[in-house]
Amino acid sequence: MPLYAIVFLVFTLANIALPGTANFVGEFLCFVGAFQANKIITIIAATGIVLGGGYSLWLYNRVAFGNLKVQYFTVKGDLS
């Protein structure tokens, strides 16, 4: 399912707020405002964002390149 993997990659990259996506703008503005109010809480929140991004990439790797189940190839097709 190469088309599904590509679409899933685009949404995963948007989920981790890659620059150029709408999530990046929102998270950046939130962190700029929060950093002015409380630096320690913002650093803790940014650490959570980095860990969440790592988990999202790990999830994509497991879904797109994980163990193949050959019995599903005949039943399911790619995106249409």
Sequence and secondary structure as in RCSB ss.txt:
>XXXX:A:sequence
MPLYAIVFLVFTLANIALPGTANFVGEFLCFVGAFQANKIITIIAATGIVLGGGYSLWLYNRVAFGNLKVQYFTV
KGDLS
>XXXX:A:secstr
 HHHHHHHHHHHHHHTT TTSHHHHHHHHHHHHHHHH HHHHHHHHHHHHHHHHHHHHHHHHHHHS   GGGTTT
     
